[in-house]
Amino acid sequence: MSGETQRRRALGEFLRARRQQIVRSEVGLPPTGRKSGLGLRREEISYLSGVSITWYTWLEQGRQITPSRQVLEAIARTLRLSVAELAYILSLAGHSAPDASEPPPTALCHVQRLLDVLTIYPAYAIAPDWTVSGWNVAYEALYPNVATAPVADRNLLWLVFTDPYLRDLMADWDDTSRRLLAQFRAEAGPRLGHPSFSRLVKRLLEASEPFRAGWESHDIEGFAARERLFHHPVVGNLYMEQHVLTPSDQPDLHVVIYTPLLTTDTAARLHRLVGTATPD
């Protein structure tokens, strides 16, 4: 059996399995007499997805057809597939990973829980368009404006280039703002036509001369761990190392964590900043 035949068969088996697991009430359909209320008929998937019943049947049967990306995405919406499941069926059909969609306004619950347990370590999460979608108490203590900024302005790049507080807080603002812009451009490459990216870039081009100069330079840079220095108005200098993590189930999300350099008294200062007791 060829690899292509195996992929077609795997796609058909996956679609059939998911079709049989759908809760009918979740897609607005009445029960069929089955006590569990699970499972859709092929014709129902066809109707809800706007796909020919013959075409959908051939998909489940593993026939030698080439479904378009639009067809698979329509079926995925009907089947309530996750991002990972959509990526899986697209790959089986020879398509690339899903395009970025509008970023969620808040971090997923498990990501927020991760941020919260970091306690004294400032940490935040950014969505694909760099919207700050979650943060912990320590990060809010480090940068209070993250909690008070209008939702439309709560974007890391926008805040860095437009908020005077951040310019004073970041001892290395010139270098860091340049790096962030280069990293954003590297991340944004495939998504620059997306509305959220276009709106952000347009606003920044109008609002910030440093952004305009950096945008025109076309610098590209990847994320990297590095040392950072913050001049906090209450606890003074904070020497920290910046780490960037990506959750395996949210590959477009970045979690940024600052840990204190052990050769400094930053850990004690962070305890004072968030109002916790300093360990012995």
Secondary structure, 3 states (H helix, E strand, C coil): CCHHHHHHHHHHHHHHHHHHHCEHHHHCCCCCCCCCCECCCHHHHHHHHCCCHHHHHHHHHCCCCCCCHHHHHHHHHHCCCCHHHHHHHHHHCCCCCCCCCCCCCCCCHHHHHHHHHCCCCCEEEECCCCEEEEECHHHHHHCCHHHHCCHHHCEHHHHHHHCHHHHHHECCHHHHHHHHHHHHHHHHHHHCCCHHHHHHHHHHHHHCHHHHHHHHHCCCCCCCCEEEEEEECCCEEEEEEEEEECCCCCCCCEEEEEEECCCCCHHHHHHHHHCCCCCC
